[in-house]
Amino acid sequence: MNITVTNGSAVKNQLYSGNVDFDSTTFKAILMRSGFSFNTSNHKNLKNIQTSTSGMSTYVTISSSAKTFTRTDGGSFITDGFVVGNYVTATGTDAAVHANGVYQVASVSAGVLRVSIISGTMVDNHVSSPGPPIVYETVDIELHADDEKPTGEGWTHHTWLTTPTIGFTVGGTTLQLDSFDISDFGTAPAAGTSPGAIIFDDNVANDKVIICYIKFAPWTLAF
């Protein structure tokens, strides 16, 4: 297999800055969950695949009608890495009551995450009152995005494949994929439960930039 494509802006910038070195860097690979769709504009770094809020906990309001999580902790969903399409779950002492489901991100702004409900429920955290103003009770909730394939069929969740059998040639603004071994990923691609794999540079200096997405059956590449 010998495919040449034009790489995306995120990895291109890192190449120009010298943060990605294809001769010495450590690549890792991650299998994606069923239904995952790669978007070159959204999926630039590993945090766009797996991320969490931190410190939002008691500064969040939940609207079941609007299907939104609104944070007032000063943090940003965008900075955290949440993107449209992420699968999201909640943890915390109040998650079982107020956010016990699996959600998919429909839109993202700094302070508001709007979702669709895949399973489970969302329950408002406002206290009934004659208001206005509406009074909101404090809830302990943090949100987590994760688009990796769950454990099974030869794959272990969050145990990324180190140094996959893959070869790149860099030429100007293009990346050429020289070799790739699907057997590195166990039986999952053959079973058809993972749509593809993301290859990323395991380097904190460049924010773990995504190098490419390899889509299984039919084989296509997106950089």
C-alpha positions in Angstrom: 0.0 0.0 0.0 1.4 3.4 -1.0 -0.9 6.3 -0.6 0.0 10.0 -0.6 -2.3 12.7 0.9 -2.1 16.3 2.0 -1.9 16.6 5.7 -4.2 18.7 7.8 -3.4 22.0 9.5 -2.7 20.7 13.0 0.1 18.3 12.1 1.4 20.7 9.4 1.9 23.4 12.0 3.7 21.0 14.3 5.9 19.8 11.4 6.9 23.3 10.6 7.7 24.1 14.3 9.8 21.0 14.6 7.6 19.4 17.3 6.9 16.3 15.2 10.0 14.4 14.1 9.1 11.4 12.0 12.6 9.9 12.5 12.5 9.8 16.3 8.9 10.4 17.5 6.9 7.7 19.2 3.6 7.0 17.4 0.6 5.4 19.1 -2.6 4.1 17.7 -6.1 4.0 19.1 -9.1 2.1 17.8 -12.4 4.1 17.6 -15.8 3.3 18.9 -18.6 2.1 16.6 -20.2 5.0 14.8 -17.2 7.3 15.1 -16.8 9.8 12.2 -13.5 11.6 11.8 -13.5 15.3 11.1 -10.3 17.0 10.2 -11.4 20.4 11.6 -12.5 19.0 14.9 -10.1 16.1 15.6 -6.7 17.8 15.8 -5.3 16.4 19.1 -5.8 13.4 21.4 -7.8 15.6 23.8 -10.5 15.9 21.0 -11.0 12.2 21.4 -10.6 11.8 25.2 -11.0 14.6 27.7 -12.6 15.6 30.9 -13.7 18.8 32.7 -11.8 19.6 35.9 -13.2 21.9 38.5 -16.6 22.3 36.9 -18.2 20.1 39.6 -20.3 22.4 41.7 -20.5 25.2 39.1 -22.9 23.6 36.6 -26.5 23.9 35.6 -28.4 21.2 33.8 -31.4 21.8 31.5 -33.2 18.6 30.4 -35.4 20.6 28.0 -32.5 22.3 26.2 -30.3 19.3 26.8 -27.4 21.5 27.9 -24.7 21.5 30.6 -23.8 25.1 31.4 -20.6 25.8 33.5 -19.8 28.8 35.6 -16.5 27.8 36.9 -14.5 30.0 34.5 -13.4 27.0 32.5 -14.0 26.3 28.8 -15.4 23.2 27.1 -13.5 24.3 24.0 -10.2 24.6 25.8 -10.8 21.2 27.5 -11.1 19.7 24.0 -14.7 18.8 23.7 -15.9 18.7 20.0 -19.1 17.9 18.2 -19.7 14.2 18.0 -18.0 13.2 21.2 -19.7 10.6 23.3 -19.9 12.0 26.9 -20.7 10.5 30.3 -20.7 12.0 33.8 -19.1 11.1 37.1 -19.6 12.5 40.6 -21.8 11.9 43.6 -24.8 13.4 41.8 -24.3 11.9 38.4 -26.7 9.0 39.1 -29.6 11.3 39.7 -28.9 14.2 37.2 -26.8 12.8 34.4 -26.8 9.0 34.3 -26.7 8.5 30.6 -24.5 8.5 27.5 -24.7 11.7 25.5 -23.4 12.9 22.1 -22.2 16.4 21.7 -24.4 18.5 19.3 -22.7 21.9 19.8 -19.9 23.4 21.9 -19.2 26.8 23.2 -16.9 27.9 26.0 -19.6 27.7 28.6 -22.3 25.5 27.2 -22.3 21.9 26.0 -25.5 20.9 24.1 -26.0 17.2 23.7 -28.4 14.6 22.4 -29.3 11.7 24.6 -28.1 8.2 23.5 -29.2 6.4 26.6 -30.2 7.3 30.2 -31.7 10.6 31.3 -30.9 14.3 32.2 -32.5 15.8 35.2 -32.6 19.6 35.9 -30.8 20.7 39.0 -33.0 23.7 39.7 -35.1 23.9 42.9 -38.8 24.5 42.5 -39.6 28.0 43.7 -42.2 30.7 42.9 -39.3 32.6 41.2 -37.9 34.3 39.3 -35.1 34.0 39.8 -34.8 30.2 39.4 -32.6 28.7 42.2 -30.2 26.0 41.3 -29.0 23.3 43.7 -25.3 22.5 43.8 -24.5 19.2 42.1 -21.2 17.3 42.0 -20.7 16.4 38.3 -17.8 16.2 36.0 -18.1 15.4 32.2 -15.9 13.0 30.3 -15.6 12.6 26.5 -14.4 9.2 25.1 -14.6 8.1 21.5 -12.2 5.1 21.9 -13.4 1.5 21.3 -14.4 -0.3 24.5 -12.4 -3.3 25.6 -13.1 -6.5 23.6 -12.1 -8.4 20.5 -8.4 -8.2 21.1 -8.5 -4.5 22.1 -8.0 -3.1 25.7 -9.5 0.3 26.3 -7.0 3.1 27.2 -4.1 0.8 26.5 -2.9 2.5 23.3 -1.0 0.5 20.8 2.7 1.7 21.0 4.8 1.9 17.9 2.3 0.3 15.5 3.7 -1.2 12.3 3.4 1.9 10.2 5.8 3.8 8.1 5.6 7.5 6.9 7.6 9.5 4.4 7.5 13.3 4.8 7.8 15.4 1.7 7.1 19.1 1.9 3.4 19.5 2.9 2.5 15.9 2.2 2.7 12.7 4.2 3.0 9.4 2.4 1.9 6.2 4.2 4.3 3.5 3.2 3.2 0.6 5.3 0.5 -0.5 7.7 -0.3 -3.8 9.4 -4.0 -4.2 10.3 -3.1 -7.3 12.5 -1.6 -4.9 15.1 -5.2 -4.2 16.1 -6.3 -7.7 17.0 -9.6 -8.9 15.5 -11.7 -5.8 15.9 -11.4 -4.3 12.4 -12.1 -7.7 10.8 -15.2 -8.0 13.1 -16.4 -4.7 11.8 -17.0 -3.1 15.2 -14.4 -0.4 14.8 -14.6 2.0 11.9 -10.9 2.9 12.0 -7.8 3.9 13.9 -6.2 7.2 14.8 -2.5 7.5 14.7 -1.1 10.2 17.0 2.3 11.5 18.2 2.7 10.7 21.9 4.4 14.0 22.7 3.0 16.5 25.3 5.0 19.3 23.6 2.7 19.2 20.6 -0.4 18.4 22.6 -0.4 14.8 21.3 -1.2 15.9 17.7 -3.2 13.5 15.5 -1.2 12.4 12.5 -4.0 10.7 10.6 -7.1 8.6 10.7 -7.2 5.2 8.9 -10.6 4.1 8.0 -11.3 0.4 7.7 -13.3 -1.3 4.9 -13.0 0.4 2.5 -9.5 1.6 3.2 -9.3 5.4 3.1 -7.0 8.0 4.8 -7.8 11.3 6.3 -5.0 13.7 7.4 
